[in-house]
Amino acid sequence: MPQPSYEYALGRISVLSTHLLTAAQLRRIAEAGSSQEAIKLLMETGYGENQTTEQEIALGEIDLIIREQLQLTRKRIQEITPDPELTGLFLLPVDTHNLKALLKARLLGTSADDILREGGNFSLQDLKDMVQTKYYENLPPIYQHTLEAIEGELNREPDPFLLSAKLDQAMFAQAQEVLDRKKEHGFIREYFSLWADFTNTLSLIRAQNLHWDVAKLRQVLIACGEIPLKVFEESLDVPAEQLGASLGQGSHKGELIQAINEYAQTNELGVIPKRMKEGLSLIIRRAKWDTHTLGPIVGYLMARETEAEALRLIFGGLQGGFEVTLPEVYA
């Protein structure tokens, strides 16, 4: 059960954080001469918790170990948080991913088991049952209504693109509903508003490149940002070099304008998600030291996510024979 005490939660997080891999440990693993040596070094750190010796682990099993560690982390977060609803916003991407995977698998007549993720707000079995029976009343109303609408559209003309877009819209609409109802105006709102504004900017630029009309752009715009959605719709014909002036609104306008200008100069769309990720990481890094908020709890969750990303890069590089650049937090 969730714990009502911030003191208890912060105490547990303090202990759990000592088991995070350090930058030095990750660099040492990345510099290993072989995949088996890297596995040995990783297991010596105690990562994975349920594994005993590195000899039992093949390179192909590493991703499973990483997934299990993330699942355990998410489960612990749910157990210790004093505010499960706000903390649960950071688990919504897991639920949303699972719903997308299950719906697409049902459409294709296949199984999604290999790509499903444990540790969301809802158990995998519950989500499987909902998608199978098309009965969604146990989900929050926003997700329920979205999925019922999707089911109606699937009966007419299945469109995997719209399916994903509608579930993304549901995730951010759910975040906004919780943030408004809980009157949360701290780092969590800042995090989701930056995420939404940058994501909508990315969608706008893609829409321009693909020559979409406003109606199609509207299908992918998400709530929870500080820039009104109408501004994005009205900017569909604005040249890249002028987008910064058009979208320069809200508390993140400095970071957003910088990212847009960088895109206009390089024509590299990847700079938008890169700058977004940097902005989100900065918000979490600042918040994780504020012991009067959920910052340390969310900071630990995100640190585990970044750690998993680094390990996947390392072992992917070892398997593919290419040099790996670790996430900047470990540089």
Buried (B, 14 or more C-beta within 10 A) or exposed (E): EBBEEBEEBBEBBEEBBEEBBEEEBBBBBBEBEEBBBBBBBBBEBEBBEEBEEBEEBEBEEBBEBBBBBBBBBBEBBBEBBBBBBBBBBBBBBBBBBBBBBBBBBBEEEEEBEEEBBBBBBBEBEEBBEBBEEBBBEEBBEBBBBBBEEBBEEBEEEBBEEBBBBBBBBBBBBBBBBBBEEBEBEBBBBBBBBBBBBBBBBBBBBBBBEEEBEEEBBBBBBBBBBBBEBEBBBEBBEBEBEEBBEBBBBBEBBEBBBBBBBBBBEEEEEEBBEBBBBEBBBEBBBEBBEEEEBBBBBBBBBBBBBBBBBBBBBBBEBBEEEEEBEBBEBBE
